[in-house]
Amino acid sequence: MRRWGAPLPQKRMKKGFYTIMSAQFFSSLADNALLVGAIELLKSTHAPAWQVPALTPMFALFYVLLAPLVGAFADAIPKGRVMFISNTIKVLGCLMMLFGGHPLLAYAVVGLGAAAYSPAKYGILTELLPPSQLVKANGWIEGLTIASIILGVLLGGQLVGQRIAPLLLGFDLPSIDTGIDTAPEAAIASIVLLYVVAAVFNLYIPRTDAPLQPLNISIVELVSDFSQCNARLWADKLGQISLATTTLFWGVSGNLRVIVFAWAAAALGYGTTQASSLVGVVAIGTALGALVASWAMRLDSATRVIPLGVAMGVLVIGLNVIREPWIAAPFLVMLGAAGGFLVVPMNALLQHRGHNLMGAGRSIAVQNFNEQAAILGLGAFYTGMTKLGLSAFVAIAVFGIFVAGTMWLIGRWHRSNTVQHRDEVERLLAIARSDKQ
């Protein structure tokens, strides 16, 4: 009898999976480099301090507003084409920021592209791969996404830094005045090329055998259909736990990048380029945790990682006592690793239940709606604290207490389900355990 946690025999991933990974890597790399470029652009134009943390909720805005549409859109046309169209929208947002559009508005347009991209990116996994490979696939996708966060944030920090920025500004096209005169503008212009590379990979994503679902253009019916899907997933005894966990995780981690920038400035005196390295350190830990989880965890044992969420909240609070970089780096790696090990199996379980309940694109759209609503809400809350003049230390303490307390409640919720609805929970776990074809 195989002990709990021992990895199942692994089948080789299908060829198209690696094309999807490549497209995701370069698109996410550009998204994260652009965040740093936008932060430096706001600072260089002496924008009000609250506008920097406002970048994160602005990016999440269209995830929430267009959730009823993007899931149905991803199920209506081939997902590779959806990813290409979405990537083109990101390019438009990047160009808006480059040529005088307000960074908050331009970053919201990039978020619009990301909102349409995500249901196709994750939905195609459930169409291309068997359920037995979903945890492994999520581990690779999340690990690669986090690697792109690391490299993207570091790349963005270097592009606006004192070494590379002068080289970019010194590059001129003959007889053409590009109007690019500052380090942030030069960085943003370079980031456009990353989106172009992602678009090329999008063109080679294979078409799966999954049937396309007609797109209903009635807004009322789309909203009604989405509301029913959302209610169905929250009513599922495993779906609700995995959805609550991933919603909380991404709500906090989505804002943690910006918070680390503020904390690094307050605790260590770091500027944008130096602080970007610490954001990368968190992502390294998350990538390690995600990779270990992809090999060590099974779909039907995903809920056993819930206590890690409480530990993650405690670690966030502990950040407030750190004042030395040599202590901060390993601590941030440990914080990230706890989050990575938590989110990968729960994300896979959520995708599995969503795919069984309503189809890939719609289930991912529901997931994105809830997660990005959390990012939007917590981001607005943090922005409000910044506008009121509260310190980064206070914000970190509030976030940590919120994470630990909420994850404790989710754990109690799951234990209550296993007692009061034991037969249903065991039936759903049996589906996850036996669905390996």
FIDRENBA-916410 format. One line per 2 residues: number of its first residue (from 0); their letters; for each residue x, y, z of C-alpha. Coordinates in Angstrom, 2 decimals. Layout:
// residues N
NUM	A	X,Y,Z; ...
END
This chain:
// residues 437
0	MR	0.00,0.00,0.00; 1.46,3.35,-1.05
2	RW	1.97,5.83,1.78; 0.28,9.23,1.69
4	GA	2.23,11.87,-0.19; 4.31,9.42,-2.27
6	PL	4.24,10.55,-5.92; 2.25,8.58,-8.43
8	PQ	4.06,7.17,-11.49; 4.40,10.10,-13.87
10	KR	3.43,9.98,-17.54; 5.20,12.16,-20.06
12	MK	3.48,15.48,-20.72; 2.02,16.03,-24.18
14	KG	4.10,18.12,-26.59; 1.64,21.02,-26.70
16	FY	2.00,21.51,-22.95; 5.51,22.88,-23.37
18	TI	4.32,25.38,-25.98; 1.69,26.59,-23.52
20	MS	4.37,26.91,-20.83; 6.61,28.95,-23.14
22	AQ	3.79,31.34,-24.08; 2.82,31.76,-20.43
24	FF	6.41,32.39,-19.37; 7.07,35.28,-21.75
26	SS	3.65,36.87,-21.27; 3.99,36.76,-17.47
28	LA	7.62,37.91,-17.70; 6.43,41.02,-19.54
30	DN	3.53,41.62,-17.09; 5.87,41.67,-14.09
32	AL	8.60,43.71,-15.72; 5.90,46.20,-16.71
34	LV	4.73,46.50,-13.10; 8.20,47.69,-12.06
36	GA	8.36,50.04,-15.05; 4.96,51.49,-14.11
38	IE	6.04,51.96,-10.47; 9.17,53.84,-11.55
40	LL	7.17,55.88,-14.09; 4.78,57.02,-11.34
42	KS	7.68,57.87,-9.05; 9.55,59.78,-11.76
44	TH	6.48,61.91,-12.51; 5.94,62.59,-8.77
46	AP	2.50,60.98,-8.77; 0.70,60.78,-5.39
48	AW	2.04,57.90,-3.25; -1.31,56.06,-3.22
50	QV	-1.15,55.51,-6.99; 1.69,52.94,-6.66
52	PA	-0.33,50.40,-4.63; -3.35,51.24,-6.80
54	LT	-1.61,49.54,-9.76; -2.48,46.07,-8.40
56	PM	-6.25,46.58,-8.01; -6.38,48.36,-11.39
58	FA	-4.80,45.28,-12.99; -7.48,43.14,-11.31
60	LF	-10.38,45.40,-12.32; -11.35,43.73,-15.61
62	YV	-10.92,40.25,-14.14; -13.90,41.13,-11.95
64	LL	-15.97,43.22,-14.38; -15.66,40.86,-17.35
66	AP	-15.70,37.51,-15.54; -19.09,36.49,-17.05
68	LV	-17.76,37.11,-20.57; -14.17,35.87,-20.62
70	GA	-14.98,32.32,-19.47; -17.65,31.88,-22.14
72	FA	-15.30,33.50,-24.70; -12.55,31.01,-23.84
74	DA	-14.95,28.09,-24.34; -16.32,29.45,-27.64
76	IP	-13.13,29.63,-29.76; -9.84,27.66,-29.73
78	KG	-7.90,28.60,-26.61; -4.65,29.24,-28.45
80	RV	-6.40,31.94,-30.46; -7.88,33.41,-27.27
82	MF	-4.36,33.65,-25.82; -3.08,35.39,-28.97
84	IS	-5.91,37.97,-28.93; -5.40,38.56,-25.21
86	NT	-1.68,39.07,-25.68; -2.40,41.67,-28.36
88	IK	-4.55,43.60,-25.87; -1.62,43.56,-23.43
90	VL	0.60,45.10,-26.12; -1.94,47.89,-26.64
92	GC	-1.94,48.67,-22.90; 1.85,48.70,-22.86
94	LM	1.93,51.13,-25.81; -0.64,53.35,-24.06
96	ML	1.67,53.62,-21.06; 4.63,54.33,-23.32
98	FG	3.00,57.12,-25.31; 1.43,59.26,-22.61
100	GH	-1.55,57.33,-21.26; -1.96,57.41,-17.48
102	PL	-0.09,54.41,-16.01; -3.12,53.33,-13.94
104	LA	-5.42,53.31,-16.98; -2.83,51.65,-19.21
106	YA	-2.11,48.95,-16.63; -5.84,48.31,-16.38
108	VV	-5.88,47.61,-20.14; -3.01,45.15,-19.67
110	GL	-5.14,43.57,-16.94; -7.98,43.31,-19.47
112	GA	-5.71,41.21,-21.68; -4.65,39.10,-18.71
114	AA	-8.30,38.57,-17.70; -9.09,37.08,-21.11
116	YS	-5.79,35.13,-21.20; -6.18,33.24,-17.93
118	PA	-9.31,31.09,-18.62; -7.72,29.90,-21.86
120	KY	-4.30,29.25,-20.27; -5.64,27.12,-17.41
122	GI	-8.68,25.77,-19.24; -6.59,24.17,-21.97
124	LT	-4.77,22.13,-19.32; -7.96,20.25,-18.44
126	EL	-8.62,19.68,-22.16; -5.10,18.55,-23.04
128	LP	-4.15,16.44,-19.99; -5.81,13.68,-17.93
130	PS	-6.86,14.54,-14.34; -4.00,12.43,-12.95
132	QL	-1.51,14.95,-14.41; -3.27,18.13,-13.26
134	VK	-1.26,18.57,-10.06; 1.99,18.05,-11.94
136	AN	0.86,20.40,-14.74; -0.17,23.06,-12.22
138	GW	3.17,22.67,-10.48; 5.02,23.32,-13.72
140	IE	2.76,26.17,-14.81; 2.82,27.85,-11.38
142	GL	6.55,27.20,-11.00; 7.25,28.67,-14.42
144	TI	4.89,31.59,-13.77; 6.69,32.29,-10.52
146	AS	10.05,32.01,-12.29; 8.75,34.61,-14.73
148	II	7.75,36.79,-11.75; 11.27,36.50,-10.38
150	LG	12.94,37.28,-13.67; 10.31,39.83,-14.69
152	VL	10.63,41.87,-11.50; 14.41,41.62,-11.60
154	LG	14.45,42.51,-15.30; 12.16,45.49,-14.71
156	GQ	14.38,46.65,-11.86; 17.47,46.44,-14.05
158	LV	15.81,48.12,-17.05; 15.04,51.21,-14.96
160	GQ	18.38,51.01,-13.10; 21.50,53.11,-13.58
162	RI	23.40,50.55,-15.66; 21.00,49.44,-18.38
164	AP	18.72,52.50,-18.68; 21.46,54.76,-20.12
166	LL	22.29,52.10,-22.71; 18.65,51.87,-23.77
168	LG	18.30,55.65,-23.94; 21.48,55.83,-26.03
170	FD	19.94,53.61,-28.71; 18.51,55.81,-31.49
172	LP	16.74,54.99,-34.74; 18.08,56.99,-37.71
174	SI	15.93,60.02,-38.57; 13.17,58.94,-36.11
176	DT	12.33,60.72,-32.89; 10.74,58.05,-30.71
178	GI	9.93,60.47,-27.88; 11.45,58.02,-25.39
180	DT	13.46,60.23,-23.04; 13.33,58.60,-19.58
182	AP	14.46,55.32,-18.04; 10.91,54.03,-17.38
184	EA	9.89,54.79,-20.98; 12.93,52.94,-22.34
186	AI	12.12,49.97,-20.11; 8.49,49.86,-21.24
188	AS	9.55,50.01,-24.90; 11.79,46.98,-24.34
190	IV	8.98,45.06,-22.61; 6.84,45.27,-25.78
192	LL	9.30,42.84,-27.39; 8.57,40.23,-24.70
194	YV	4.88,40.36,-25.52; 5.75,39.83,-29.20
196	VA	7.71,36.67,-28.32; 4.74,35.39,-26.29
198	AV	2.44,36.05,-29.26; 4.63,33.89,-31.52
200	FN	4.32,30.94,-29.12; 0.55,31.52,-28.93
202	LY	0.33,30.80,-32.66; 1.71,27.28,-32.15
204	IP	-0.56,26.16,-29.31; -2.38,23.03,-30.52
206	RT	-6.11,22.74,-31.02; -7.62,20.16,-28.65
208	DA	-10.52,17.81,-29.32; -12.73,19.49,-26.73
210	PL	-15.99,20.73,-28.34; -16.50,24.48,-28.56
212	QP	-19.49,25.99,-26.79; -21.56,28.69,-28.53
214	LN	-21.00,32.21,-27.22; -24.21,33.85,-26.07
216	IS	-24.05,37.58,-26.76; -26.87,38.45,-24.36
218	IV	-25.34,40.21,-21.37; -28.26,39.21,-19.14
220	EL	-27.92,35.54,-20.04; -24.11,35.65,-19.70
222	VS	-24.37,37.16,-16.22; -27.08,34.65,-15.29
224	DF	-25.00,31.72,-16.55; -21.90,32.98,-14.74
226	SQ	-23.84,33.49,-11.51; -25.13,29.93,-11.68
228	CN	-21.59,28.59,-12.30; -20.25,30.64,-9.40
230	AR	-22.99,29.36,-7.08; -22.43,25.77,-8.25
232	LW	-18.72,25.88,-7.42; -19.27,27.49,-4.02
234	AD	-21.91,24.82,-3.22; -19.54,21.93,-4.01
236	KL	-18.09,20.55,-0.77; -14.55,20.36,-2.19
238	GQ	-14.87,23.20,-4.67; -15.80,25.70,-1.96
240	IS	-12.75,24.85,0.17; -10.27,24.95,-2.70
242	LA	-11.87,28.14,-4.06; -11.77,29.86,-0.66
244	TT	-8.11,28.90,-0.22; -6.90,30.00,-3.65
246	TL	-8.99,33.18,-3.44; -7.30,34.14,-0.18
248	FW	-3.84,33.14,-1.39; -3.96,35.21,-4.57
250	GV	-5.70,38.11,-2.87; -2.76,38.43,-0.49
252	SG	0.11,37.44,-2.79; -1.19,39.71,-5.55
254	NL	-0.72,42.69,-3.24; 2.35,41.36,-1.43
256	RV	4.65,42.33,-4.31; 3.76,46.00,-3.93
258	IV	3.87,45.73,-0.13; 7.40,44.30,-0.25
260	FA	8.50,47.34,-2.27; 7.13,49.60,0.49
262	WA	8.55,47.42,3.29; 12.00,47.28,1.68
264	AA	12.06,51.08,1.46; 10.93,51.51,5.10
266	AL	12.92,48.69,6.75; 16.04,48.54,4.57
268	GY	16.16,51.88,2.77; 15.98,50.16,-0.64
270	GT	15.07,51.86,-3.92; 13.06,50.30,-6.76
272	TQ	15.93,48.29,-8.27; 17.10,46.84,-4.93
274	AS	13.55,46.12,-3.71; 12.80,44.23,-6.92
276	SL	15.41,41.65,-5.89; 13.50,40.94,-2.64
278	VG	10.25,40.46,-4.55; 12.18,37.97,-6.66
280	VV	13.34,36.17,-3.51; 9.71,35.60,-2.41
282	AI	8.95,34.22,-5.85; 11.94,31.85,-5.69
284	GT	10.52,30.33,-2.51; 7.07,30.04,-4.09
286	AL	8.55,28.29,-7.12; 10.39,25.79,-4.89
288	GA	7.25,25.07,-2.87; 5.20,24.67,-6.05
290	LV	7.73,22.30,-7.59; 7.90,20.09,-4.49
292	AS	4.09,20.02,-4.25; 3.76,19.00,-7.90
294	WA	5.75,15.82,-7.19; 4.74,15.05,-3.59
296	MR	0.99,15.75,-3.56; -2.02,13.93,-4.97
298	LD	-5.29,15.46,-6.09; -7.36,13.69,-3.44
300	SA	-5.08,14.79,-0.57; -4.97,18.48,-1.53
302	TR	-6.97,19.69,1.50; -4.24,18.48,3.88
304	VI	-2.14,21.56,3.05; -4.63,24.01,4.64
306	PL	-2.53,24.46,7.86; 0.24,25.91,5.69
308	GV	-2.04,28.89,5.05; -2.11,29.70,8.77
310	AM	1.69,29.39,8.89; 1.95,31.72,5.90
312	GV	-0.02,34.41,7.75; 2.22,34.11,10.80
314	LV	5.31,34.45,8.59; 3.90,37.63,7.01
316	IG	3.54,39.17,10.49; 7.12,38.11,11.32
318	LN	8.41,40.22,8.45; 7.92,43.31,10.62
320	VI	10.79,42.42,12.97; 13.39,41.97,10.21
322	RE	15.85,44.80,9.54; 18.82,42.98,7.97
324	PW	18.97,41.81,4.32; 20.83,38.59,5.20
326	IA	17.93,37.59,7.44; 15.24,38.89,5.09
328	AP	16.28,36.76,2.10; 15.93,33.26,3.64
330	FL	12.83,34.36,5.56; 11.16,35.51,2.33
332	VM	12.14,32.24,0.64; 10.42,30.32,3.47
334	LG	7.32,32.55,3.18; 7.13,31.97,-0.55
336	AA	7.67,28.21,-0.23; 4.74,27.87,2.18
338	GG	2.50,29.66,-0.32; 3.73,27.64,-3.29
340	FL	3.16,24.29,-1.57; -0.29,25.48,-0.49
342	VV	-1.62,26.78,-3.79; -0.57,24.10,-6.30
344	PM	-2.64,21.12,-5.02; -5.58,23.36,-4.09
346	NA	-5.53,24.97,-7.53; -5.47,21.54,-9.20
348	LL	-8.37,20.34,-7.06; -10.34,23.47,-7.92
350	QH	-9.74,22.98,-11.65; -10.77,19.33,-11.40
352	RG	-14.05,20.11,-9.64; -14.77,23.08,-11.92
354	HN	-14.13,21.05,-15.07; -16.53,18.35,-13.84
356	LM	-19.21,20.85,-12.84; -19.29,23.35,-15.72
358	GA	-16.40,23.13,-18.21; -12.86,24.47,-18.23
360	GR	-13.24,28.06,-19.41; -16.22,28.90,-17.22
362	SI	-14.69,27.33,-14.11; -11.44,29.27,-14.54
364	AV	-13.43,32.48,-15.07; -15.27,31.84,-11.79
366	QN	-11.94,31.20,-10.08; -10.45,34.37,-11.54
368	FN	-13.47,36.43,-10.53; -13.18,35.40,-6.90
370	EQ	-9.39,35.62,-6.72; -9.16,38.95,-8.51
372	AA	-12.04,40.36,-6.47; -9.92,39.53,-3.42
374	IL	-6.91,41.25,-5.01; -9.09,44.24,-5.87
376	GL	-10.62,44.44,-2.40; -7.39,43.95,-0.44
378	GA	-5.54,46.24,-2.84; -8.12,48.96,-2.35
380	FY	-7.86,48.45,1.40; -4.06,48.77,1.33
382	TG	-4.26,51.78,-1.00; -6.67,53.41,1.44
384	MT	-4.27,52.77,4.34; -1.45,54.34,2.30
386	KL	-3.58,57.37,1.46; -4.33,57.79,5.18
388	GL	-0.59,57.76,5.91; -0.34,54.40,7.68
390	SA	3.04,52.67,7.43; 4.01,49.55,5.51
392	FV	4.56,47.80,8.86; 0.92,48.31,9.84
394	AI	-0.26,47.02,6.46; 1.90,43.90,6.76
396	AV	0.58,43.16,10.26; -3.03,43.55,9.10
398	FG	-2.45,41.27,6.11; -0.75,38.62,8.21
400	IF	-3.49,38.54,10.84; -6.12,38.40,8.11
402	VA	-4.43,35.47,6.32; -3.83,33.38,9.45
404	GT	-7.33,33.98,10.81; -9.12,33.34,7.53
406	MW	-7.16,30.15,6.78; -7.99,28.89,10.28
408	LI	-11.68,29.47,9.53; -11.36,27.65,6.18
410	GR	-9.80,24.71,8.00; -12.72,24.58,10.43
412	WH	-15.13,24.83,7.47; -13.54,21.79,5.82
414	RS	-13.59,19.79,9.05; -17.27,20.63,9.45
416	NT	-17.91,19.39,5.88; -16.17,16.09,6.54
418	VQ	-18.35,15.54,9.61; -21.73,16.82,8.41
420	HR	-21.43,15.80,4.74; -19.05,12.86,5.05
422	DE	-20.62,10.71,2.32; -20.56,13.53,-0.23
424	VE	-16.97,14.53,0.56; -15.79,10.92,0.33
426	RL	-17.63,10.50,-2.99; -15.94,13.59,-4.47
428	LA	-12.53,12.47,-3.19; -13.13,9.04,-4.75
430	IA	-13.76,10.72,-8.12; -10.46,12.59,-7.84
432	RS	-8.70,9.40,-6.74; -10.03,7.16,-9.49
434	DK	-10.20,9.62,-12.42; -6.77,8.85,-13.90
436	Q	-7.55,8.05,-17.48
END
